[in-house]
Every structure is written in C-alpha cells, then in structure tokens.
Amino acid sequence: MEKIYHTYINGEWIKKSSGDKIEVENPATGEVFATMYTSTIDETQLALEAAEKAQFAWQMLPAQERANYLYAIVDKLKEEKEHFAKLLVMEQGKTLVEARYEVDDTIRYITYSAEAGRRIQGAIFPSEAPNEQLSIHKVPYGVTVGLMAFNYPLALIGRKIGPALITGNTMVIKPSELTPVTASEFCRVVHEAGLPKGVIGMVVGYGHDVGAYLVENPITKLISMTGSTRAGQAIYKAASQNIAGLVLELGGKAPFIVLEDADIDKAVEAAAISRYANCGQVCICNEMVFVDEKIVDEFTEKLIKRVKKIRVGDPMTDVDMGPSLSPKGLEHIENIVKENLAQGANLVLGGKRPEGKQFEKGNWYEPTVLTDVKPGQATVQEEMFGPVLPIVKIKGYEEAKELLNKREDSLSAYLYTQNHKLIMRSIQEFQTGTIFINKPIVGYIQGYHSGHKKAGFGGEDGVYGIEQYLQKRTIYMSYE
C-alpha cells in the first residue's frame, strides 16, 4: 500500500482524503509507491499569505540567527542521509551512489548559505556635500517562490531555500509534480528543526495552475525556477505583471569539444562521465560530442569501449546508471533517436530497452552512441535529457566555436585541448554560462551556475548566487 504524503503550509500539514491527487511511480519498476493530493488555489493563496506574514519578523532576525535555523536543517539531513538517499532512488531513479552525493550537495548548499550570513555586505561612498553620508544597504525581496525540476528533487530545494532564507526572504516551494515526495519529507525536517511558521511552505500541483498562480500573484516578489526554456519563457512573461524578480536556470545543450591535440583517453573518460550521469538527466550534461576529424575514429572506438562498461540495473544496487524518470521522457528520447536514424545517423551502441526480466517494467534505456551525425540533425538540435550521445565530426576549433555560438541554449560547454592559446580564446569567445576545460562535469558550491541567451536569467551558487536574493537600497543621510 502506497504512503500518502502531505503539503506543508503555515507550519501545518494539509491532510486530505479526497480531491485531485498525484500518484508517484518508482521509475525502475513503474509501481506507484506514494500519493500526494494537489494543492487548491485557495491553499496556494494561504501559503503565500503565511509567507508574507512571517517575512518581516524573519528579516528582522540577525543573520546569524537565521543561519542557526539553517544549521538545524543541515543537522537533521545529516542524521537522515541514508533515508533521503533511498527516497531519491525510489522517486527519481538515480543510483544510490548518486543519491548520496545529492544529499551531500544539499547539505553543502545550505551550509554555504548559512556561512554567508556573516558576509552580506553593503557599501559607503563619499558624499558630495558636507555632513552627509551615502550608503548602499542590501535588503531581501520579501516572499519568494522556488520552482523545482525533477532531476534533483532535494538539491534544488537546498540550492534555493539556503540563499533565500539567509538573506531574510521567506519561500514557498513547488516541487515538480513528478517528484513531490522528497519535498514533503524535506518539509518534515524543516518542521522538526523548528523554523517559524510560514518561513518555508510547500504546495503541489502543475505548472499551468498552481505554478502559474504562484508566479502571477502580487505577493510574490521573486521567482527562482529550474526547468525548461519554454517554461522559463512563460514565467518571464507572467512575472512581468508585477515586475517580480527572476532567477531562471533553463534548458541546455552542452557540446563536448575534442580538438586534435587533446588527451584522447582523458577526453573519452570525461565524455562518458559527463553524458551518462543521472541517466543523462543533468542540465549541464554533455549532450553531444564535436570531435576533430583527424582523431574521430580513435576517439569513437575508445568511447564505445568505455560506454560498454556502464552497468545498468536496479539503482539500489552497485550499478552505474538507473532508469529515466518518466515514460514521457523515455518516449521523447526514443523519438529523437528514431528521427536521427532516419536522417542518416549510424547507431553503434544501445538504442533500445535493455534485455532481461528486470527491465520489462520501468523507464529503461541503454547507454546509446550515434555516429555520422550532422549538426542540423535531431540529436544535436533538441535537448534529450537522456543517455544518448551523438558524435559530430568537425574541422577544428573555428567550426566548433561557430556551432556552439549560434545556439540559444547556452548553459555550458566542454573543451578538451592542450593548446593554451585556444583555451584562452575560448574563455573570451564561447558564448555560454560555464566552460569545463579539460575537466568532466562538476559543480562546486562556491562557483556560479548560470546560463546565457535563452538558457537563463540570473544564476545560483556562490557569492553571486546569494546576491540574486538581495535588493539594493540607497540611503542619502544628512547629519548636519
């Protein structure tokens, strides 16, 4: 019998026995293991009003007191690390090893924000008249909204509530309708940590109803959203009515560029790690390889051997890759691969559901490699968010740069070369938010995660991420 989870509003659990509900499936088995009732518009309004009521008192606490509440959440997460890791496996499908890393990342996000409480800085500038002071103070927005993607159900919460709360904002979170259970469990931790009522609330629903209401509501002063470019565009438009602040981390299609002088073995290893992590469901994943024609055969041969070593299976066990999250996501992957094969691509590995009884149910897809892919074809044009790697032959740095810079989904890119002149040029010339140079996928807490063009607005992590949750207030003061 599946467990019923609840939404969290004004420090209380909203328990229901009827109404619209979401059945949460285990991606590895397709079995429903949990149920959560969706929030009504009235309940969503109540969550916003509770956050508004709590916000000023929260803002007026010394930053270090706010930090102490965040540390209390961290302590609870540390105590329940294995519980949350296994919950992530059941709900999202990532391997247990990856899930443990996600819990650790969540702890780091919140801890970093708590530590930043002592480092919120303003400024004092010289006045142009005697007996005056000109100062810049940093103040919170007020009520903020956090909209989460499904691929990191816990880490994205930590990534957003940490900087929001330490800077004096309150936050109403809405998890993806595909992964609401982890969010509900996180709110239990918040409750046990003793946060004041309304500082964190959670509602559950779909983007077109609950999500839209949160974004368009005049109580909402800032929206932080991780998701698709299409959803980001809708939020950008809807938020304009109230001129709400925005932090948007949107879709990406990262090219992995391998030039002729690259260390091929290191590039192959990094390409595999950066593509198949979390079954390819990472916004900064390697979505396609652009490899110089002079080394494409050697690179491809070694990559295929490496990808064949990826162990797919029950994510609770010692494997390298679990299932995709949803049947809809799996269908999307299958359709793109079929389209690209019809366009002339060559399937050299994978391209189907794995064989065996354990794979008959759930959202499984083999690690897949395509060759002879052209820049204008399906797997290069559309974000796949799955374990499929197309290989595109290029004629060097200039062509790779041209292919990269004409894209609008400019979240990240990878570059493998030993040419330091090209490395320095890439820093200036690659029009993207993050560049991994001779390095596989990574995300340090003290870095900055942001996109260029249609890949985002604002950003998260590090000192610059904290800044996104603060407004500047200028004070002209005469003391004559």
C-alpha positions as CSV (number, residue, x, y, z in Angstrom):
1,M,0.0,0.0,0.0
2,E,1.5,3.3,-1.1
3,K,2.1,6.0,1.5
4,I,0.2,9.3,1.5
5,Y,2.4,12.4,1.8
6,H,1.2,15.9,2.5
7,T,1.8,19.6,1.6
8,Y,3.1,22.0,4.2
9,I,1.5,25.4,4.7
10,N,2.0,27.9,7.6
11,G,3.8,25.3,9.7
12,E,1.0,22.7,9.4
13,W,0.4,19.6,7.3
14,I,-2.6,19.8,4.9
15,K,-4.1,16.3,5.2
16,K,-6.7,15.3,2.7
17,S,-8.8,12.2,2.0
18,S,-10.3,13.3,-1.3
19,G,-9.6,15.6,-4.3
20,D,-7.1,15.5,-7.1
21,K,-4.0,13.5,-6.4
22,I,-0.7,12.6,-7.9
23,E,0.5,9.0,-7.9
24,V,4.2,8.8,-7.7
25,E,5.8,5.9,-9.6
26,N,9.2,4.2,-9.0
27,P,11.0,4.8,-12.3
28,A,12.7,1.4,-12.1
29,T,9.5,-0.6,-11.7
30,G,6.7,1.6,-12.8
31,E,4.9,0.8,-9.4
32,V,3.1,3.5,-7.5
33,F,4.7,3.8,-4.1
34,A,3.3,7.2,-2.9
35,T,0.4,9.5,-3.3
36,M,0.1,13.2,-2.7
37,Y,-3.0,15.4,-3.1
38,T,-2.6,18.5,-5.1
39,S,-3.0,22.0,-3.6
40,T,-6.0,24.0,-4.4
41,I,-5.7,27.7,-5.5
42,D,-7.1,28.7,-2.0
43,E,-4.4,26.6,-0.3
44,T,-1.8,28.2,-2.6
45,Q,-3.0,31.6,-1.6
46,L,-2.9,30.6,2.0
47,A,0.8,29.5,1.6
48,L,1.7,32.9,0.1
49,E,-0.1,34.8,2.8
50,A,1.6,32.8,5.5
51,A,5.0,33.5,3.9
52,E,4.1,37.2,3.7
53,K,3.0,37.3,7.3
54,A,6.2,35.6,8.5
55,Q,8.6,37.5,6.3
56,F,9.3,40.8,8.2
57,A,9.9,39.1,11.5
58,W,12.2,36.7,9.8
59,Q,14.0,39.6,8.1
60,M,14.5,41.4,11.4
61,L,16.3,38.4,13.0
62,P,20.1,38.8,13.0
63,A,21.5,37.0,10.0
64,Q,23.3,34.6,12.4
65,E,20.1,33.6,14.0
66,R,18.7,32.8,10.6
67,A,21.9,30.8,9.9
68,N,21.3,28.8,13.1
69,Y,17.9,27.6,11.7
70,L,19.7,26.5,8.5
71,Y,22.3,24.7,10.5
72,A,19.5,22.9,12.3
73,I,18.1,21.7,9.0
74,V,21.6,20.5,8.0
75,D,21.9,18.5,11.2
76,K,18.7,16.8,10.5
77,L,19.7,15.9,6.9
78,K,23.0,14.5,8.2
79,E,21.1,12.3,10.6
80,E,18.8,11.0,7.8
81,K,21.3,10.9,4.9
82,E,20.6,7.3,4.0
83,H,16.8,7.7,4.3
84,F,16.8,10.6,1.9
85,A,19.2,8.9,-0.5
86,K,17.0,5.8,-0.7
87,L,14.0,8.0,-1.2
88,L,15.7,9.8,-4.1
89,V,16.4,6.4,-5.7
90,M,12.7,5.4,-5.4
91,E,11.3,8.7,-6.6
92,Q,13.8,9.9,-9.2
93,G,15.7,6.7,-10.3
94,K,19.3,7.9,-9.8
95,T,21.7,5.3,-8.4
96,L,22.2,5.1,-4.7
97,V,25.7,6.4,-5.0
98,E,24.4,9.4,-7.0
99,A,21.6,9.9,-4.5
100,R,24.1,10.0,-1.6
101,Y,26.0,12.7,-3.4
102,E,22.8,14.6,-3.9
103,V,22.1,14.6,-0.1
104,D,25.7,15.7,0.5
105,D,25.3,18.5,-2.1
106,T,22.1,19.7,-0.4
107,I,23.9,19.9,2.9
108,R,26.7,21.9,1.3
109,Y,24.3,24.3,-0.4
110,I,22.5,25.1,2.9
111,T,25.7,25.2,4.9
112,Y,27.3,27.6,2.4
113,S,24.3,29.9,2.7
114,A,24.3,29.8,6.5
115,E,28.0,30.7,6.5
116,A,27.3,33.6,4.2
117,G,25.1,35.2,6.9
118,R,28.2,37.0,8.2
119,R,29.3,38.2,4.8
120,I,26.3,40.1,3.5
121,Q,27.9,43.5,2.6
122,G,26.7,46.9,1.7
123,A,28.8,49.9,0.9
124,I,29.5,53.5,1.9
125,F,30.5,56.1,-0.7
126,P,31.7,59.7,-0.3
127,S,29.0,62.3,-0.4
128,E,29.3,65.4,-2.5
129,A,28.2,67.7,0.4
130,P,29.5,68.1,4.0
131,N,27.9,66.3,6.9
132,E,26.3,63.7,4.7
133,Q,26.6,60.0,4.2
134,L,25.8,58.0,1.1
135,S,25.3,54.3,1.8
136,I,24.0,51.2,-0.1
137,H,22.2,48.7,2.0
138,K,21.1,45.2,0.8
139,V,17.6,44.1,1.7
140,P,15.5,41.0,0.9
141,Y,12.8,40.9,-1.7
142,G,10.2,39.5,0.6
143,V,8.2,36.5,-0.4
144,T,10.0,34.3,-2.9
145,V,8.9,31.2,-4.8
146,G,11.0,28.2,-5.7
147,L,10.0,26.1,-8.6
148,M,12.0,22.8,-8.9
149,A,12.9,20.5,-11.7
150,F,12.6,16.7,-11.3
151,N,16.2,15.7,-11.8
152,Y,17.5,16.8,-8.4
153,P,14.4,16.9,-6.1
154,L,16.4,17.6,-2.9
155,A,19.5,19.5,-4.0
156,L,17.4,22.1,-5.9
157,I,15.5,22.8,-2.8
158,G,18.7,23.4,-0.8
159,R,20.1,25.4,-3.6
160,K,17.1,27.8,-3.4
161,I,16.0,27.9,0.2
162,G,19.5,28.4,1.5
163,P,20.2,31.8,-0.1
164,A,16.6,32.9,0.1
165,L,16.3,32.4,3.8
166,I,19.8,33.6,4.9
167,T,19.1,37.0,3.1
168,G,15.8,37.5,5.0
169,N,13.3,36.2,2.4
170,T,10.7,33.6,3.0
171,M,9.9,31.0,0.3
172,V,7.1,28.9,-1.0
173,I,8.4,25.9,-2.9
174,K,6.6,23.9,-5.6
175,P,8.4,20.7,-6.5
176,S,7.9,19.0,-9.8
177,E,4.7,17.1,-9.9
178,L,6.8,14.0,-10.8
179,T,8.9,14.2,-7.6
180,P,6.9,15.8,-4.7
181,V,7.7,13.1,-2.1
182,T,11.2,14.3,-1.3
183,A,10.0,17.9,-0.9
184,S,7.3,16.7,1.6
185,E,10.0,14.8,3.6
186,F,12.2,17.9,3.5
187,C,9.4,20.0,5.0
188,R,9.2,17.4,7.8
189,V,12.8,18.2,8.5
190,V,12.1,21.9,8.4
191,H,9.2,21.4,10.9
192,E,11.4,19.4,13.2
193,A,14.1,22.0,13.0
194,G,11.7,24.5,14.5
195,L,11.6,27.2,11.8
196,P,8.9,29.8,12.4
197,K,5.6,29.2,10.7
198,G,5.4,30.4,7.2
199,V,9.1,30.9,6.5
200,I,9.0,27.8,4.3
201,G,5.9,26.4,2.8
202,M,5.2,23.8,0.1
203,V,2.4,23.5,-2.4
204,V,2.0,20.8,-5.0
205,G,0.4,20.9,-8.5
206,Y,1.1,21.6,-12.1
207,G,2.8,24.5,-13.9
208,H,-0.4,25.7,-15.6
209,D,-2.4,26.0,-12.4
210,V,-0.6,26.1,-9.1
211,G,2.7,27.2,-10.7
212,A,1.1,30.0,-12.7
213,Y,-0.8,31.2,-9.6
214,L,2.4,31.5,-7.7
215,V,4.2,33.4,-10.4
216,E,1.4,35.8,-11.1
217,N,0.4,36.5,-7.5
218,P,1.2,40.1,-6.3
219,I,2.5,38.7,-3.0
220,T,5.4,37.0,-4.9
221,K,8.4,39.3,-5.2
222,L,11.0,37.0,-6.7
223,I,10.7,33.6,-8.5
224,S,13.6,31.2,-8.7
225,M,12.9,28.4,-11.2
226,T,14.9,25.5,-12.6
227,G,13.3,23.9,-15.7
228,S,12.9,24.1,-19.4
229,T,13.4,27.1,-21.6
230,R,9.7,27.0,-22.6
231,A,8.6,27.1,-19.0
232,G,11.1,29.9,-18.3
233,Q,9.7,32.0,-21.1
234,A,6.1,31.6,-19.8
235,I,7.3,32.6,-16.3
236,Y,9.3,35.6,-17.7
237,K,6.1,36.8,-19.3
238,A,3.8,36.1,-16.4
239,A,6.1,37.8,-13.9
240,S,6.1,41.0,-15.8
241,Q,2.7,41.9,-14.5
242,N,4.1,42.5,-11.0
243,I,7.7,43.2,-12.1
244,A,8.8,40.3,-9.9
245,G,12.5,39.4,-9.7
246,L,13.7,36.3,-11.6
247,V,16.3,33.7,-11.2
248,L,15.9,31.3,-14.2
249,E,18.1,28.2,-14.8
250,L,16.8,26.8,-18.1
251,G,17.5,24.2,-20.7
252,G,20.9,23.5,-22.0
253,K,22.5,21.5,-24.9
254,A,26.2,21.3,-24.0
255,P,28.7,20.4,-26.7
256,F,31.7,18.4,-25.7
257,I,34.5,19.7,-28.0
258,V,37.6,17.5,-28.6
259,L,40.3,19.0,-30.6
260,E,43.1,17.1,-32.4
261,D,45.7,17.7,-29.7
262,A,43.5,16.6,-26.8
263,D,44.5,13.8,-24.5
264,I,42.1,11.3,-26.0
265,D,41.9,8.9,-23.1
266,K,41.1,11.6,-20.6
267,A,38.5,13.1,-23.1
268,V,36.8,9.8,-23.5
269,E,36.5,9.2,-19.8
270,A,35.2,12.7,-19.2
271,A,32.7,12.4,-22.2
272,A,31.3,9.2,-20.7
273,I,31.0,10.5,-17.2
274,S,29.5,13.8,-18.3
275,R,26.9,12.2,-20.6
276,Y,25.5,9.3,-18.6
277,A,25.5,10.7,-15.1
278,N,21.9,10.5,-13.7
279,C,20.9,8.7,-16.9
280,G,21.7,11.9,-18.8
281,Q,19.2,14.0,-16.8
282,V,21.5,16.9,-15.9
283,C,21.2,20.3,-17.4
284,I,24.9,20.7,-17.9
285,C,25.4,17.2,-19.2
286,N,27.5,16.5,-22.3
287,E,24.7,16.3,-24.9
288,M,26.8,15.9,-28.0
289,V,30.5,15.5,-28.9
290,F,32.2,17.6,-31.6
291,V,35.4,15.8,-32.3
292,D,38.1,16.8,-34.8
293,E,38.1,14.7,-38.0
294,K,41.7,13.8,-37.5
295,I,41.0,11.8,-34.3
296,V,37.4,11.0,-34.7
297,D,37.9,7.3,-35.4
298,E,40.3,6.7,-32.5
299,F,38.0,8.7,-30.1
300,T,34.9,6.9,-31.2
301,E,36.4,3.4,-30.8
302,K,37.7,4.2,-27.3
303,L,34.4,5.8,-26.3
304,I,32.3,2.8,-27.4
305,K,34.6,0.5,-25.3
306,R,34.2,2.8,-22.3
307,V,30.4,3.1,-22.6
308,K,30.0,-0.6,-22.9
309,K,31.4,-0.8,-19.3
310,I,28.5,1.2,-17.9
311,R,26.4,-1.2,-15.7
312,V,22.7,-0.6,-15.9
313,G,20.3,-2.1,-13.4
314,D,18.5,-1.7,-10.1
315,P,19.6,1.7,-8.8
316,M,19.5,0.5,-5.2
317,T,22.4,-1.8,-6.1
318,D,26.0,-1.2,-7.2
319,V,25.4,-0.1,-10.7
320,D,26.5,2.9,-12.8
321,M,23.1,4.0,-14.3
322,G,19.5,3.7,-13.5
323,P,16.3,4.4,-15.4
324,S,14.9,7.6,-16.9
325,L,12.4,9.3,-14.6
326,S,9.2,9.1,-16.6
327,P,7.5,7.2,-19.5
328,K,7.1,10.6,-21.3
329,G,10.8,11.3,-21.0
330,L,11.6,7.9,-22.3
331,E,9.3,8.3,-25.3
332,H,10.9,11.7,-26.0
333,I,14.4,10.0,-26.1
334,E,13.2,7.2,-28.4
335,N,11.5,9.5,-30.8
336,I,14.6,11.7,-31.2
337,V,16.8,8.7,-31.8
338,K,14.4,7.3,-34.4
339,E,14.3,10.6,-36.2
340,N,18.1,10.9,-36.3
341,L,18.5,7.4,-37.6
342,A,16.0,8.3,-40.4
343,Q,18.2,11.3,-41.1
344,G,21.2,9.0,-41.7
345,A,22.9,8.7,-38.3
346,N,24.5,5.4,-37.5
347,L,23.6,3.5,-34.3
348,V,26.7,1.9,-32.9
349,L,25.6,1.1,-29.4
350,G,22.4,0.8,-27.5
351,G,19.2,2.4,-28.8
352,K,16.7,0.2,-27.1
353,R,15.4,-1.1,-23.8
354,P,17.9,-3.4,-22.1
355,E,17.1,-7.1,-22.2
356,G,16.1,-9.1,-19.2
357,K,13.2,-9.6,-16.8
358,Q,14.2,-6.7,-14.5
359,F,13.8,-4.3,-17.4
360,E,10.4,-5.3,-18.5
361,K,8.8,-2.6,-16.4
362,G,10.1,0.9,-15.7
363,N,11.7,3.5,-17.9
364,W,14.8,1.8,-19.1
365,Y,17.1,2.8,-22.0
366,E,20.5,1.5,-22.9
367,P,23.5,3.8,-22.9
368,T,23.5,4.8,-26.6
369,V,26.1,6.2,-29.1
370,L,25.3,7.5,-32.5
371,T,27.9,8.3,-35.2
372,D,27.8,10.1,-38.6
373,V,25.6,12.7,-37.0
374,K,25.3,16.1,-38.8
375,P,24.9,19.5,-37.0
376,G,21.4,20.1,-38.2
377,Q,20.0,16.7,-37.1
378,A,17.7,15.8,-34.3
379,T,20.0,14.6,-31.5
380,V,22.1,17.8,-32.0
381,Q,19.1,20.2,-32.2
382,E,16.9,19.0,-29.4
383,E,17.8,18.7,-25.7
384,M,17.5,14.9,-25.0
385,F,17.9,14.7,-21.2
386,G,18.7,11.1,-21.6
387,P,21.6,8.6,-22.1
388,V,22.2,9.2,-25.8
389,L,25.5,10.6,-27.2
390,P,25.7,11.8,-30.8
391,I,29.2,12.2,-32.3
392,V,29.7,15.0,-34.8
393,K,32.8,15.3,-36.9
394,I,34.3,18.8,-37.1
395,K,37.3,20.5,-38.7
396,G,38.8,22.1,-35.7
397,Y,38.3,24.9,-33.2
398,E,36.7,27.5,-35.5
399,E,33.9,25.2,-36.7
400,A,33.2,24.1,-33.1
401,K,33.0,27.7,-31.9
402,E,30.6,28.6,-34.8
403,L,28.4,25.6,-34.0
404,L,28.4,26.5,-30.3
405,N,27.8,30.2,-30.6
406,K,24.9,30.0,-33.0
407,R,22.9,28.1,-30.4
408,E,20.5,29.9,-27.9
409,D,20.5,27.2,-25.2
410,S,23.9,28.4,-23.9
411,L,24.2,26.9,-20.5
412,S,27.5,25.1,-20.7
413,A,30.2,23.6,-22.9
414,Y,33.3,21.3,-22.6
415,L,36.6,21.8,-24.3
416,Y,39.5,19.3,-24.5
417,T,42.7,20.7,-25.9
418,Q,46.3,21.3,-24.9
419,N,46.6,24.5,-26.9
420,H,46.7,27.3,-24.4
421,K,46.1,29.9,-26.9
422,L,42.8,28.3,-27.9
423,I,41.9,27.8,-24.2
424,M,42.3,31.5,-23.5
425,R,40.4,32.3,-26.7
426,S,37.6,30.0,-25.7
427,I,37.1,31.9,-22.4
428,Q,36.6,35.1,-24.4
429,E,34.7,33.6,-27.4
430,F,32.4,30.8,-26.2
431,Q,29.0,32.4,-25.6
432,T,27.9,30.1,-22.7
433,G,27.5,30.3,-19.0
434,T,30.0,27.6,-17.9
435,I,33.0,26.1,-19.7
436,F,34.6,22.9,-18.5
437,I,38.2,23.0,-19.8
438,N,40.0,19.6,-19.7
439,K,37.6,18.6,-17.0
440,P,34.5,16.4,-16.7
441,I,31.1,17.6,-15.3
442,V,31.3,19.2,-11.8
443,G,29.5,21.8,-9.8
444,Y,31.3,23.5,-6.9
445,I,29.2,25.2,-4.3
446,Q,31.4,28.4,-4.4
447,G,31.0,28.6,-8.2
448,Y,28.2,30.3,-10.1
449,H,25.6,28.4,-12.1
450,S,24.0,30.5,-14.8
451,G,23.1,30.5,-18.5
452,H,23.5,32.9,-21.3
453,K,20.9,33.8,-24.0
454,K,17.8,31.6,-23.6
455,A,19.5,29.3,-21.0
456,G,18.7,31.5,-18.2
457,F,18.5,34.8,-16.3
458,G,20.3,35.4,-13.1
459,G,22.1,32.5,-11.5
460,E,22.7,30.4,-8.4
461,D,25.5,29.3,-6.1
462,G,28.4,31.1,-4.5
463,V,28.6,34.8,-3.6
464,Y,26.9,35.8,-6.8
465,G,24.0,33.4,-6.2
466,I,23.4,34.9,-2.7
467,E,23.3,38.4,-4.4
468,Q,20.3,37.3,-6.5
469,Y,18.1,37.3,-3.4
470,L,19.0,40.8,-2.3
471,Q,17.9,44.2,-3.5
472,K,20.0,47.4,-3.0
473,R,18.6,50.3,-1.1
474,T,20.4,53.6,-1.4
475,I,20.4,56.0,1.6
476,Y,21.3,59.7,1.4
477,M,21.6,60.9,5.0
478,S,22.3,64.3,6.3
479,Y,23.5,64.6,9.9
480,E,24.2,68.4,9.9
